[in-house]
Amino acid sequence: MEKLKNILITGAAGGFGTVTIEALLKEGIQ
């Protein structure tokens, strides 16, 4: 769960909204 939070924060800070969503989906599937 903490990893997902870091991905969200990093994505928001970097402006990679789409990449963040894709990463979340991949994490959810795996």
C-alpha positions as CSV (number, residue, x, y, z in Angstrom):
1,M,0.0,0.0,0.0
2,E,2.8,2.4,0.8
3,K,4.4,1.7,-2.6
4,L,1.1,2.8,-4.3
5,K,1.1,6.0,-2.3
6,N,4.6,6.8,-3.3
7,I,3.7,6.1,-7.0
8,L,0.7,8.5,-6.6
9,I,2.8,11.2,-5.0
10,T,5.6,10.8,-7.6
11,G,3.1,10.8,-10.5
12,A,1.3,13.9,-9.2
13,A,4.6,15.7,-8.6
14,G,6.0,14.8,-12.0
15,G,2.7,15.3,-13.8
16,F,2.5,11.8,-15.1
17,G,-1.2,11.2,-14.3
18,T,-1.7,8.6,-17.0
19,V,1.5,6.7,-16.1
20,T,0.4,6.7,-12.5
21,I,-3.0,5.2,-13.4
22,E,-1.4,2.6,-15.6
23,A,1.0,1.7,-12.7
24,L,-1.9,1.4,-10.3
25,L,-3.8,-0.8,-12.7
26,K,-0.7,-3.1,-13.2
27,E,-0.1,-3.3,-9.4
28,G,-3.8,-4.2,-8.9
29,I,-3.7,-6.9,-11.6
30,Q,-0.4,-8.4,-10.3
